[in-house]
Amino acid sequence: MKICFRFLLLLVAVVCIGGMTACGSGGTHPDGGVPDSGPGDGGVPDAGQDGGLPSYFHPTGSMTTARQDHAATLLPGGKVLVTGGSGDASAELYDPATGTFSRTGSMTSPRGYHTATLLSDGRVLIAGGYEGTVSAELYDPATGSFTATGSMTTARSSHTATLLNDGKVLIAGGYDWCVEECDFVASAELYDPTTGTFNPTGRMTTERGSHTATLLANGEVLVAGGFSCDGYLCYRIIASAELYDASSGSFHATGSMSTVRAYHTATLLLYGKVLIAGGWGGGGSAELYDPQTGIFRVTGSMTSPRGGHTATLLQTVKVLVAGGDYGLASAELYDPATGSFGATGSMATARQDYTATLLTSGKVLVTGGSGDASAELYDEP
């Protein structure tokens, strides 16, 4: 008999992490141990105390509704489309010229943990989401409306969507919410904007959800970490990684990360390497993937353990890392030239499960998280 599981990470009964099983109703901290109250603060939650550093975050207009687990997409005209979150169907646009949000058309289905991918023609593909829907839709900035497109072959949430060089979108992994033993899937599919349809492609080497997928300079896609299956109702965080070859439509293994990670970030750097930072199981550690060698190597550690944070490549080629689990408001910069992180002030609000979007001006728009409607801008002088 088929059984449906409503898999919520913070309520899961059994979680296997790198061979260690944790049970109960609490979540697992990014460092794989007891929830951290903040580095060196004697038990006080870290709300981003930065020791007096000047903050480069400044408030901007608030969203029309509170959101978390939503998506934000930079449109060709410079505005930002914000969609869904926590099972909401509404959407809105941020206008950098006025610093305000305004409603646009609503999606055809409520969504959270979905993906929103800018297509080559300027439309945005919205796919999957909360409770593992198979549906997908397109947002047209010219009309401000959403219309249904073909459905995925598999229900998914917390999956990845990657725009390939040929204009197709690779959808990989995620949770399907209704299986006999495991919520996670190894299947992948391609969306073709010219036909509006999804078609299966090669399967990943392992089931994954809450992983990362990064388009490399050579056209391959690096898929790393995430949650995977480990027996009946048992889930584990993994360190393995693999590459998708668009020319053959297949996945193959590459070097593994130095530690297990889920809810981490993966950022393509200017010279082709990928910065992997934090995540559940990864704590404050970070590493670099080199496509030339297929190897991950440890780089400098972050100033705070983070998971559910964001990492944004700036026009200065540094990477802004901010927020994360357990009420972090602090932020830091990774400098590829030195391989080190340094503090850069704090956000006005502690955030996790939020979005950070690089604007055409070079500023970073931060929205929502933890059920918040506020937004702010990062502007490094």
C-alpha positions, 0 to 999 in steps of 0.5 A, a space after each residue: 500500500 502506498 503511504 504519503 508522508 508530509 515531510 517537514 524538516 523541523 518536525 521529522 521524526 528521524 533524521 540520519 546525519 553522516 551516520 548519526 541519528 537524531 530524533 525528536 521534534 527539533 531541527 538540526 543546527 548547521 554544525 550537526 550538533 546542539 543549536 549554537 547561540 552565536 559565536 562567543 556570546 555566552 548563550 545569547 542568540 546571535 542577532 547580528 552583533 558586529 562589534 560596532 562595524 558600520 552596516 551597509 544594509 539600509 531599509 527599503 520599502 516593505 513587501 505587500 505580504 510577509 513571505 518565507 520560502 519564496 523566490 525572487 527573480 531579476 527581470 530584464 528591465 531591472 525590476 524583481 519578481 517575488 513569488 509565493 512563499 508558505 503556500 501563497 499564490 500572490 506575487 509582486 514586483 520591486 522597482 529599484 527606481 522607487 524603492 517600492 513593491 507593488 502587486 502583479 498578477 497571482 500565480 495559478 497555484 499557491 507555492 513555496 519551496 518552488 523554483 523561479 527561472 528567468 528564461 532566455 526570452 524574458 519570461 519566468 518559469 515557475 515550477 513545483 513547490 510546497 507539497 510536491 505539485 507537478 504543475 508549472 507556469 510562466 510569468 510574462 513581464 509584458 502582461 504582468 500575468 501568469 499562465 499554466 504551461 506543461 506539467 513536470 513528470 514528477 511532483 517536486 519541492 526543494 528541487 533545483 532549476 538551472 538554465 542551460 546554455 541551449 535555453 532549456 531548464 534542468 529540473 533535478 531532485 527534490 521531495 515528491 511528498 508521496 512515496 512508499 519509503 522515501 520522499 527524495 527523488 533522483 529523477 531529472 527532467 528538461 523544460 523546453 520553452 519552445 514547446 512548453 513541455 517537460 521531458 525526462 533526462 538522465 537520473 542523478 546517481 543518488 536521491 537529493 533534496 535541498 541540494 545545490 545546482 550550479 551551471 559551470 563555464 563549460 556548460 556542465 551542471 555541478 550538483 552537490 550535497 543535500 538530503 538523501 534516503 537512508 532506509 525507511 523514514 530515515 534521511 541523511 545529509 550527504 557530501 557527494 557531488 555529480 555533474 550533468 552533461 547536457 550533451 549526453 543528458 546524463 549525470 556522473 560522479 565527481 569528487 565529494 565535498 569535505 563534509 556533508 551539507 544541506 541548505 548550503 549555498 553554491 556560488 560560481 566565482 569569476 574564474 570558474 571555481 564554485 564556493 560552497 559555504 555552510 549548511 546543515 552539517 557544514 557549520 561555518 566551513 567553506 570549500 572550493 570546487 575546481 572544475 579543472 580537477 573535479 576536486 573540492 578543497 577547503 578554503 577559509 571558514 565563515 565567521 558564523 555557522 550558517 544554514 538557510 542563508 544566502 550567498 550573492 556574487 557582487 560586482 566587486 567579485 566578492 561574495 556576500 553571505 548573510 543571515 541563516 538559521 537561529 536568528 542570524 542578522 550578521 553578514 560577511 564577505 568572501 574574498 577569492 583573492 585571499 580565500 578568507 571571510 570578513 564581517 561586513 555589518 549586519 542586516 536590520 532584521 535576522 533572516 532565514 529562508 529569505 531571498 537575496 537578489 543582485 540588482 543591476 546597480 550592484 546593490 543586493 535586495 534582501 526580502 522576507 524570511 521567517 514570515 517577515 514582510 520587510 526588505 533592505 538593500 546592501 550597498 558596499 561603498 
